Amino acid sequence: MIGSKSKTINVLNKYDYRAKKKFGQNFLVEPTIIKKIVEEITEGSIIIEIGAGLGAITQALAQKAKEVIAYEIDSDLVEILNENLKNYGNIKIINEDFLKVDLESLLNFYNQKVTIVSNLPYYITTEILTKVLQSSDKINKIIAMMQKEVADRFTKNKKGKDYSVLQIMAQYYCDVKSLTKVSKNNFIPTPKVDSEILIFEIKEDYKKIEDEKLLFDIVKASFSQRRKMILSNLNNSGFIINPQQLLDIGVNPTSRVEQLELEDYIKIYEVIV
Ligand code: SAM
């Protein structure tokens, strides 16, 4: 199997390949972690993997899934992947920037819900999760590894300076739980920080809202100037709402984003819609 330390070092040496920082390349080299990821997928599932790297997770997924569509931006890695995974008829490697993929069309192609798996490239964690969550109706689960500090924002609902629209989106669409923490020593090259794998289970009944785009436009507007009051942020973004209307739904008009929960945004939406 590809995902052991010795095998990874062999592959890197064989192809004289050096991990590229600009693509956030840290290769997972701990088989027990890969096993835990595979245990989370169901037999016969369709998997989209984002950032296949050297194929450590890809190969293990293919032994259980019906099909693995693996995206990798780095064409040098794609050559290695094609060679090392050539015996797997159910792996499709695509050399493309996942952020440019027409995900809706891809998901529409399958007549079952798809599972997303990624040891996320850290520099685009937010963009990828946002993109994937916007297609929640065609997805059943996201298994995503990210920096521990970023994972904390989802599991502990932290509202510090990095509090984001994505946290609200995740609360709306998913039940989030931690699968396991992953020490930085389980990667080649060793990153500066530890990681954690989270499971974003898409809620069956998340569709509480008719116009989700409007809901998240309201959330985005509220976050537009984080230190300003929600009320002025909403008004400045063209949403017509007055202090009394906020008071009527139990929201203090002088609140800042840190003081509001998903339920508050849903109430504001109901006033505006
Ligand atoms: N899955 C492998 C593993 O666990 O060992 C590699 C994980 S590494 C943290 C992230 C991978 O994502 C790298 O291989 C990198 O080249 C790839 N990547 C970075 N940006 C990408 C993008 N926009 N689209 C697709 N792949 C990307």
Residues whose N, C-alpha, C, O or C-beta is under 5 A from the ligand:
A	BS01	SAM	F23 G24 Q25 N26 F27 L28 I50 G51 A52 G53 L54 A56 I57 Y71 E72 I73 D74 E96 D97 F98 L99 N119 L120 P121
